[in-house]
Amino acid sequence: MAERIQKVLAAAGVASRRQVETWIREGRLTVNGQPANLGDKVSGNEKFALDRHPLRVRAAVPVHRYIIYNKPDNEITSRSDPEGRQTVFESLPQLSAGRWVAVGRLDYATSGLLIFTTDGTLAHALMHPSTEIVRRYAVRIHGAPTKSDLKRLQTGLALDDGPAAFDSAEPAGGEGANRWFHVTLKEGRKREVRRLWEAAGYTVNRLIRIGYGPIELPRKLPRGKYQALTPGQVRLLYRLAGLNLPPEATPIRRKKRIRKRKYKQ
């Protein structure tokens, strides 16, 4: 079945959709000797070339992989960094085919759950605003927010890119100068959790993503380590994204069951 050229090349692991679109706009990509256009649809069996150099594109869809990664708070969610900081991709397993695609991002100082897959179509669908997937975070706040503050955070506060609100904000322990809260929201705006608390007059001194849709951060997964999603979890993600589960999807079953996390000051 023919699909847009950027989707086919991204699924084959050649480059991201955005990169392919850039090649097309710059006139660098050809299909069967002809300049490619953004609306072109291909099967994957054509002859592709970048700057007149042949591109190796596998028409067959590779066996996809799906993992959870516990991001430390000193890595960036990018493939490279001008400042030379460690990237999350340096800690992931090497692939013989395809490329890892992150489902969403976490900023440099935020730790916790990241989902990676080699299925770019799945990743794109899970990140699309229309899916309204719930993100769950554990947040440590300096100060003691009142019930009125929590209500304001859920009613909505003005940010520089428009109003925002948590779907829920519940106390999760802690005493003294720092308190833990669990918050949820269905958006992925840049630094939105931190900015919402700042708008309410509080400083976030620790932020951990503990859930994304049906996936929870495993309690015993160390920071900087990854593990495969279970077949059941993979099925849930495809269902949530409104996509059919590809027959090639063969994730490794995890042994341990996930338990709820508790946080101490």
N, C-alpha and C positions, 0 to 999 in steps of 0.2 A: 504494500500500500504506500502511495506517495505521500510524503509529508514535507513541511517547509525545510529548506536546506539547512538553516541554523539548528533546527531541532535534530535532524539526522546526524549532522556532524558532532553536535554536543553529545548525543546518545552514544556515538561511536568513540567518544573520548578524545576527539581531535582538539577541541577547544570549547570554551563556554559559548553560549548563544550570543552573548554581547560581543565577544571577540570576533565571532564569525560575521556578525552584522557589521562590525567595523571594517573587516576585510572586504565585504561586499561594497560598502559605501566608498571605500578607497580604490575600488576597481582591481583589487589584487587577486580575487578568487575567480577561477573559471570552472565551468562544468562542460565536459566534452568539447573543450576548446573555445567555448563562448563565455563572455563575461556573465557572472552570476548577478541576479537581481533579488532584492529582498523578498519578493513574493513567490520566487521559484519553489516548485515542489519536486522532490527527487525520491528515488527508491533506495539509493545507497549503492547501486551497482554502476553508477556513472563513473567517468574519469574526472577526478577533481585535481586541481593544481593551485598552488599558492605561489605567487610571484614566478610562475612558469615551472615551479618544482612540483612534481607529482605528490599528492597526499594519499597516504594509505588509509583507506576507509573500508571497514569491514561491514558488509551488508547485513550479516547475521548479528542479532543482538547478543552481546556477551552475557555471561552469567552475572547477574547483579549481586552486589554485596551491600550489607546494611550493618552499621555499627553504632554504638553509643560511645561517646568520649567524654571523660570528666576533665573539662578544661581547667587548668590552673589559672591564677589571677596574674600571670606574667607572660601570657602568650596572646598574640593577635589572631583574629580569624581572617587571615589573608594568606595568599600564596607567597608573598614577598613583602619586605618592609624596608623603606629607604633608611630607616634608623638602625637596621640590623637586629631588630628584636626577634625573638623566637616566634615562629608561627605554629599554629595547631597542626598544619599539614606535615611538619617535620616529625611529629610523634605518631603518625598513622601508619598502618602496614602498607608496604609497597605493593603495587598492582602490576600484574603482567599485561593487563588490558584495561582500558577505560581510565577514569579519573574520579577522585573523591569530590563530591559536591556537598557543601555544608547546607543543612536545612536551617536557615537563619544565621544570625551572628550574635556574638557576645563581645562587649567592649573589652579593652585590655585589662581593666581592673576587676572584671566580673568573672566568676568561676562557675563551674557546674556543667549541666547537661548540654551537649551538642549531639545532634544526629547527623551522620554522614551516610551517603549512599552513592553508588555509581550510576544510579538511575536518575539522570538529570530531569526527566519529565516528572517523576515523583517529587523530587525536591522542589521544583518550580511550583507544582500544584499545592504542596503543603505550605509554601510561603505566601501564596496568593491571598490578598486580604479577604476575598469572598469566602474562604474556608472558615474564617473566624476561629482558628484553633486557640485554645486556652493555653497561655504560658503561666507557669507557677514559679514563684520566687520566694526564697527565704531572705529576709532583709534585716540587717542589724542597724538600728537607729540610735544615734546619740541624742538622748533626751527621753521624755516620757509623754508620748502623744496621748491626748485625751480622747474620749468617745466622740466628742465634737470634731476633733481633727480627723478621726477615721471616717466619720460621716462625710466630711468635706471631700476627702480623698475619693470616696465612692460616688459622691454626687457630681463632682467634676471641678477641675481647676483650670485656669487659663495658662497655657504654655505659649512659647514664642511661635510655635507652628500650629496653634489651635487648641481648643479645649481637650482635656483628657481626664480619664477617671479609671480607678481600679474597679473590676467587677466584684472583688471581695478584698477585705483587709482585716485580718484576724490576729490577735496577740498570740505569740508562740513561745513565751518564756523570757527569762532574763530579769535581772534586778540591777539597781544602782544606776550608773550613767548610761548603760546600753540596754536596749530592749530588742527582742526578736519579733518579727511579724511575718506572716505568710500572706502574700498578695497574689492576685491573679488578674490578668487582662488578656484581651484578644487582639492586641495590636503589636507591631514590632518596630515602632518608631525609635530612632536613635536615642539611647540613654533615657528612655521614657520613664522607667521606674525611678531612677535617681532624680530626674527633673520634677516628677510629681511630688516626691517627698520634699525636695527643696522648695517647691512652691508652697508647701504647707508649713515651711519654716524649720525643717529638720535636715540633718546631714546623714547620708548613708555611709557607714564605714565598713560595711561588708555586704556583698550581694552575690547570691548563689541561685542559679536557675535549677530548680528541682523537678520540673515537669514540663513536658511539651505534648499537648494532646493526651493520648493514652499511655505515653511513655514516661516512666519515672526514673530519676537518677538512682541507680542501684546503691544501696547503703554501703556495701563493702568494695565498691570500685574505687581504687586509689586515684588521686589526682594525677593527671598526665597519662592515664591508662585507658584502654578501650576494651570493649567486648562486643560480641555479635548480638544482634537482636534475635529473639526467638521467632519461629515461623508464625506463631500467633500474633506477635507484635507487628510483624511485617504485614500480615493480612489486615490488621486494624488500620495501619497507615494508608494502605491502598484504598481501603473502604472510605476512610476519612477524606482522602483526596479525590474520591469519585472516579478512581481508575480501576481497570481490571488487573488482577495479579498476574504478572507474566509467568509462564511455566518454568522459566529459567531461574526464578528466584529460589535459592536454596540456602537460607541462613542457617547458622549453627545453633543448636538448642543450648540454652543456658541452664546450668545446674541449680543455682540458688534462686530462691524466691525473693521478691522485693519486699522489704518491710518499710513501714513509715519511719521517717527521719525525726529525730529529736535534737534540739539545739540547746546548747548551754552558753552562758555569757562568756 
